């Protein structure tokens, strides 16, 4: 591997260079397994290093990050070249992208906790803590494997793969701290190889269950893949220049049309010979936290709420020293909840249609927020523009840059990003950056705003006016004054129940707002009421039709039905 990181005085740089040097010295059949394990170690260590530096605010480490990211594409390219030399290359980066690399056929099993204890317990000395630290994780791996083996369910298989990936990372972390202990390093490297082969086997099961994803992944690489892992950084610069600020351009067999500018630039890429479409996003490094992104995208409970992402790649630091990230993902033809509401409105939606749509979509968004909270995360920018409707009619989100970690539903204001028009009064009150905000009550408010928007049918200029009024009303501690409950959709019993929920959610006192699970319960109650109303009308209709057949001359029956 022809790679060396030239950053003086940095321990991580020296360690990475030593890994590459040791890898290059592994020649011959005897060192074949060690060579594979070391390649995996280099890949995971370099990826984790990128993520750690990305999220660190230390000025010195930011300098190291700038130097390191310049070399990162070249390192990925070198790893890719080395993978191609292997007879049975391992899969790398399972959680981020389902690799199509060939799978290993070597029959190696991950040891159980008891087997690991036996392997690492000396005859005449106490067992070292550096071995004990993964005992619990091995037990977790074994439990996840048993569940996946029994159910054969995609989510259980993915949970097992993620647990194996967690063990991979732990092995690499231990190896970095045990470079002075040859025997321990040898045992951890052997374990790393066993875990990686196990991961390959189960990743194959996942790939069998995701044929459509695999096809679109290949097509996404056709769009931009030739610019990745290249030895010459200039191709990434060319890509950035091709996209640039132009409204449209052509790359490979795709026509690109710019959809949005600003901090995140977005293009629609349409294939010139078929109907395939993708979204390309060009984002600033500061807007993304890789560890959170990986945590979200690899979680089988969260991912159903995410738009598919096929490529996610750090695109380097260029002359202006701004680090960017480029991604290729799913394009949702139905657009955002705003676009969908506009389409419903054009068809002349009745109150019942608006209610059914608003209940369904708000429930899906609330479920997403609930799942995030259970994983100690929040999405503090709930608004109709940020949620898309995919081809199945499911609500998904593609812009993840504002997802933030929380601690007991608390988040520091300085790390909190939201849209001012939809912000709750406690945020518009201009708190200090170091203050904390309760994310559950905050998102409860925003769900109330979303529910109202989907019911009130404010579109176009009317929506802009409403949001402006809401911003002012929130700043004046009276957000409900911006709402109009006199429209027909709120006049039925179901409409009144919806009004009551919106009013509770948008209370100026955060402590009185309903919790997310309470919002979900209320929505289910409203949906239950809607079902009862539908069934009641259906019974009336059937009775009228029966009476009409029995007494065809009774015209009054038709009149009564029309009024019901």
Protein Blocks (a to p, Z undefined) as FASTA:
>chain_A
ZZddddehiaklmmmmmmmmmmmmmgcjklmmmmmmmmmmmmmmmmmmmmmmmmpcbfkl
mmmmmmmmmmmmmmmmmmmmmmmmpmbdcdehklmpccfbdcdfbdcddddfklmmmmmm
cfkbccdfklmmmmmmmmmmmmmmmmmmmnopaklmmmmmmmmmmmmmmmmmmmmmmmmm
mklmmmmmmmmmmmmmmmmmmmmmmmmmmmmlmmmmmmmmmmmmmmgoiablklmmmmmm
mnmmafbdcehjbccddfbgcjbdcdddddfkbcbdcddddddfklpcfklmmmmmmmmk
lmmmpccdfbdcdebjafkopacddddddddfklpfklmmmmmmmnopafklmmmmmmmm
mmmmmmmmmmmmmnopacfbbcfklpccdfkopacdfblklgccdeehiacfklpccdfk
lpcfklmnopafkbccdfklmmmmmmmmmmmmmmnopghjllmmmmmmmmmmmmnopakl
mpcckbfklmmmklmmmmmmmmmmmpcblklpccfklmmmmmmmmmmmmmmmmmmmmmmm
mmmmmmmmmmmmlmmlmmmmmmZZ
